[in-house]
Amino acid sequence: MTDAAGIRVVAIADADSFVKWSAALLGGVPGLRAHVLLVRTPLTASVAQQRTAIAGTGLRAEDVTRIGFAETAGWLEGQRPDVVLLAGRGPFVRLMGRVIDSLTHRPVTVSGLPGMAIPAQRGALDYRRHTDLLVVHSHREERAFAELGERIGVSMPTALATLPFARRRARMLRPDRVRVDAVSARSGGVAVAERPQPRVAVRPPATDIVFAAQALVPVAHEERAEIAATLVRAAEADPRRRVVVKLRSRPGEAETHLERDPYTAMLPSRRPRNLVFSYDSMASALESAAGLVTVSSTAAIEATALGVPVIALDSFGVNKSLLNTVFVGSGLLGGRNEVVAGRFRHPHPDWLRDNYFHPEAESNWWERVQELVAMRRSGALPHRRVPAARGGALHEAWHRASVLGREDRSLGGALALTVGAPATRMLSAVRRRSEPSDGGTWADPSTDFTLEPNPFQDSIRR
């Protein structure tokens, strides 16, 4: 690790989306040479996924270390980073927080989510409450997490970053002087004049329809089947264009969320030849995209940043459980027939500033990190320690085994899983029956946060 302004930074991550986010976030800090510590869990990105995730971020393969959980404390003690970015799902962040608490040299801890975080979820905040700073990516998210924190009694400092995938990466021409024809009034002939032209985005020929597949939404088998049928119709409607199903994981690889009905199984084996799968990065897929379709993927923001028009599917409704309420007022919502017809659209300007496209000058996360590092070095920053597990050692063993899966080979972990799994299911059922009635439910579209557990049944254990 080398640094910006003498600050040593390490991201600790596992799943591919968090590797991509953390590498891109840190790669956007001028002069910072960060390192990614990739901890083995059931979700850990494969070498191929890692390569795709760090492409274009400025990080190199040698800037990533793959490591077992048992080795993390020793590695961190040896490296003594000033800042650790905890980049993983909530339980992973809490487990790594316990490792941080054991260090003799405690770094500043930063956490965040790898994409759009509307609605702000109670678990997302609760699992990260011990970190020194929560990175959010829009003014709307700032308000949502502030309101959520107030409702559940969590005082969590936040700072604003530009979503790494929202940085405008369109290839631009310099304002070179170009030749233009002009009629010479003096000679009546054609003269050659030169004048500077404004910078314009130059994209290769764009014909593809790119579908950003998601593991969590929609969850119903029949709805995913309807999307698959729509993609077939779109391919058949115009054989000259490709319909590209952008997937996050190859067979045998894990990803951040559990996918029960993968599109590789939902689409027919005898499908149109122009309906193809892609495991490339989203940035690569968008290079030749005429439009992007998704339910609620952050890829919509990545496409918008590149000037690629979007359809955010509203065929199954617009609600928190589809994670698509963020698109209300954007002008991007549309149905399956519009996908087939290729009627993609750009977002309304009024929606952009509040939703991920604020001016870069308003992003203050790195300035806040620098302030926290200065406070920690002077002894003025109190430690935000992970609270002791309410169930004692057995609960901690269950938590560790839940996150690490086969990487945890302890007898205590196996015992805790045997006892804890049914208890956890029972507790979740009780929590769902005691739903809040004043705006914090998944069914209430009037708020940008939820107080009740998420409905996705998305276990880390695979």
N, C-alpha and C positions, 0 to 999 in steps of 0.2 A: 504494500500500500504506500503510495505517495499521496500528496495531499494538496488541498486548496487552503491557503492561509494557515498551514500547519496543522490541519485537522485530519485525523486518520479515521476512515469510515469503512465499516463492514456491513453488508446486508446478509442476514441469515434467512434463508428461504428453503422451500421444498418444491411446491407444485409449479407447473410451467407458467401459469398466468402471473404468479407472484415473482418468479424469476424475471419474466419479461418486464413487469412493472418496476421492480426495484432497480434493475439494470438501467432502464430508460430514465427513471427519475434521477438516479445518481449521475448517469451519463450526461444529463442536462446541466450539471453544475460546472461552469468553466474552470479548468485547471484541476479538477478533482479526479484523482485516479483511485477509484474505489475497488473493493474486492467483494465477491459473493461467496459466502460459505453455504454450500448446498448440503443440507442434512438429510440423511436417508430416512424416509418414512414410506408408507404405502403410496403416497402421492408424488414422490420425488420425480422430477423431470428426467427423462432418459437423456443420453448424450445427444441424440438427434434433436430432441425438444429443446435442450439447453442451447444448442447451436442456433436454432431458429429464434429462441427467445432473446439472445444477446446480439443478434445481427442488427447492425445499424446503431447500436447504443454507444459505441466507442470502447466497450469492454472486449477483451480478447479471451481466448480459451484459457490462457495461463492466469487470468484474473478470477478464475473460479476454482474453488477447492471443494471436492466432494468428500464427505466425512460422516462418520457414525456419531450418533448422539452422545455416546460415552466419551468421545474425544473432544467435544466442543468446548468444555470448560478449560481444558488444558491448552487448546489452540488459542482461545481468547486470552488466557493468562499470558501466553507467550507474545501475542501480537499487541495487546494493550490498546485497542482502538479507543478513540475519543467518542465515537458515535456508533451505535449499532441500530440498523434499520431492521426491525422484526417484520418479515414479509411472509405471512402465511395465514391460513385460516385461524380463527380465534383460539381454539384449543392449542394449536402449535405455538402461537404467540405467548400464551400463558405458560406453557411448558418451558419455552426458551427464556421467558422472564425469570423463572426460578433458577435457571443456570446463571443468568446475569446477576441475580441477587447473591450468588455464591462467590463472585469474583472479588479479589482484594482491591482491584482497580475498577470501580463501577463506571461504565460509560454512560453517556446520555442515550436514552432509548427512544426511538421514533417508530411509529406504526402507521398503517394506512390500509386502504383497500385498493385492489388493482383495476378498478373500473368505476362505472357509475354506481353510486351508493344511495340511490333513492328507490325505495324508502330506506331511511336510516333504521337499522335493526338493533333492537335491544342487545342481543347477543354480541353483535359486532362491537358495540361500545363497551359492554361489560367485560369482555375478554381482554380489551386493550386498555382498561382504565389504569393499569399500573405503569404504563409507559409515560414518558415525559411530554410527548407531543403526538397528536394525531393529525396526519396529513389528510386534508380533504381537497376536492378538485373543482368545486364551484361555490359561488355565493349561496346557492340554494342548499347545498350540502352543509355549509357552515350553519345556516339557520336551522336545518333539520336536526343536526347533531346537538346544537345548543339547546333546542327545545326538548329533545329526547333526554339529554343529560339532566335538565331541570326536572323532568318528570320522574326520573328514577334516582335522583340524588347523586349523580356522578358529575364531579367538576373536572372536566377534561380539557386541557388547553388544545386548541386546534390552530392550524396554519394552512394557508391556501397555496396550492401548487397548480400549475397548469398541467392538466392530464397529459402525460408524456406523449400519448398517441394523438393528442389534439394539436401538437405543434405542426405548423404548416411546413410540409416537406416537399411541396411541389417544386419540381425542377424549374428554375427561373433563368431566363436569358438576361445577361447584362444589358444596359441600355446602349448597346452598340449602335453606331450610325448605320442606317440601312438605306438602300437606294430606292427612291420612289420616282415615278414618272410625273412630270409636270409640263404643262403647256407653256411655252415661252411666248409671252405676249409680244416681246420685242421682235422675235424672228418668225413667229408663227409656226415654228417647228417644235419638235419634242426634245426637251433638254433633260439632263439627269441632275436632280437635286438631291441633297442629303439633309436629313433632319433626325434628331434623336427621337427614339420611340420609347414609350413606357415599358417597364418590365412586364412580361406576360408569362403566364404558366404554360409550359410545353409538356404535353403528355403524349405517350405513344397512342396509336389507334386504339380506341376503347370500344369494345363490343360485348364483353362478357357481362353476364348477370352473376354476381357473386352472392351466395347465400351463406351467412354467418351462422353456423349451427350452434346450438346451445344445449348443454346437458340438462338444465333444470326446467326450462320453459320452451314450449308448453309441456306439461307433465303427462297429460292423458294420451294413451296410445292412439286413440282415434284422431286426435288433433295433430299429432305428429304424422300420422298417415295422410291426413289432408294436406299437410305441407309437402310431403313427398309427392303426392299426386299433382300438386300445383307446380312443382319443379319439373315434372315430366311434361305437363301441359306447356310450360314456358319453353322447354327445349323443342317440343314438337311444333310450336307456333312459328318458330324461325330457326331452321336448321343451320343458318349461317352464323349464328351466335352461339357461344358456349354458355352453358349454365354450370357454374362452378360451385360445388358444395365444399366449403372451406371447413375442414375438420381440425380439431386440436390434437388428436392423438391417433397414432397408428394402432393396429391390433396388437395387444399385449402391453401397450403403454397406459399409464395412468394420467388423469388430469384432475384439475382442482375439484370438480364436482362429479358425482356418480351419474352416468348416463345409462338409463335402463332400456331405452329403445333407440339405439344408434341408427343414424340414417343409412349407414352401410347395409343394415338389415331391412330397413323400411323401403328402400328403393328396389325396384325389380331388377333381377339379373339381366334381363333382356330389355334394357332401357335405351333411349336414344343415344347415338354415339356422341352427340354434343353435350350430354349430361355427364360431367366428370367430377371426380373427387380431387381435392388438393390438400396436401399436408405442409405446404409452404407457409411462410409467415403471411399475416394479413397484409402487411405492406407490399409484399410481392404479388399477392392476389389482386390487390387494388390497382396495380400498375396498368392493367388492361381492362379495368371495369368500367362499363357504361352505367352501371347502377349496382347498389348493394341492397339486399333484402335481409331482414332479421326480425325477430320478435323484440328483443331488448338488449342486444349485444352492444358493448362499448365500441365494436367495430363501426357502428353508425357514426360515432364521433370521429374515429380515425378516417372514415370516408369523407365526412364533411370537411375535415381539415385539408383534404386533398382536392376538394371541389367535386367529389364524386356524389351524384344524387342518391337518395335513399328512399326506401319504403320500410317503415316500421309497421309490421303486420298488426292490424287491429281486428282480424277476422274472428278471434276468440274472446274479444272484449278488451277493455282497457282497465286494468286494476292492479293493485299492489302485488298480488300473487303471480302476475305475469311480468312483473318488474318493468312495466312499460308506462306507468303514470308520468314518468319523467318527460315523455314525449307530448303530453297534452299542451297544446298551444304552439307546438313546433312546426306544424304543417307537414310533418313527415308520416303521419299515420295513414295507412291505406290498406286495401283488401287484396285478396288473392287474384282477382281478375285484373287489377291494376299491375300486379307483378307480371302476369302473362302478357299483358299489352305493353309492358315496358314503360309505364307512366311513372317514372321516378321523379323526385322533387328535392329541392333545396330547402333548408329550414328558414323560418321567418327571422329577420334580423333582430326583432325585439326579444326573441327567445334565446338568442345566442349568448348575450353577455351574462345572463344569470345562470346559464347552463353550459359550463365548460369552456366558453370562449371569451372570458374576461381578458382585458389587456394584460400582457405579460408583466407590466409594472406592478400590478396588484398582487402578484404571487410573492408571498413573503416567507415561504417555509424555510428556505436556506438561511435567511437572515435570522429567523427565530432559532434555528439550530445553532448558529454561531453564538447567539446570545446565551443559550443554554450551556454551551461548552464553556464559555467564559465564566458563567456562574458556577458550574461544577468545579472548574479549576480553582476558583477562589473559595470554594467551600460553602457557597451561598445557595446551592440548589439541593433541597432535601430529596432523599431517595423515596421514590414511589414503589414500594415493595409489593410483590404479589402476595395477597392475603393468604393466610393458612387455610387449607381445605377444611370445610366444615365437617367433613366425615373423617378427618384425621389421616393417618398413614394409609389406610385401605383406600380412601378416596383418591389420594395422590397417586397410589399405584395404579388404580383404575384409569385415571386421567393419562398417566404416562403410557400405559399399554394401549389405550385408545388411539393416541396420536402416533405411536411408533409401530404398532402392529407387530409383525414378525421380528422387527429390530429389537423389541423388548423381549428378552428371553428369561426374565426373572420369574421365579415361582410366585412371588407376591403379585406380579402383574397378571399371571394366568388366573390366580385365585380371585383377584379383584374383578376381572372380566366376567367370571362365572357368576359372581354375586351381583356385580354392578349392572350388567346389561339389562336384566329384567327390572331391576329397581329404577333404572333410568327411563325405561319405557313407561313404567307406571307413573313416575313423576311428571313426564312430559304430558301424559294424558290428563293428569290433575291440573296442570297449568293451562292446558287448552280449554278445560271446562270452566276455569275461572277467568274468562275473557274480560278485558276492560270494556267499559261501555261509553267512554268519553273521548273517542277519537283515535285511540291507539291500536285498533285492530287491523288485521290484514284486509278486512272487508270494507273499511272506511276510506273512501278516496279523498276525503277532505283534508287529510294530514299527510305529511311527508315522512312519518316515522311509524314504527310499530312497537308495541309493548309486549305482545304475546309471542311465543316461539314461532319460528318460521315453519311453513307447512311442507317443506320439501323432502323430509325423511332422507337426508343426505349425509349418511354416516361417513366418517373418515375411514373406518375399517372397510376393506374391500374383500 
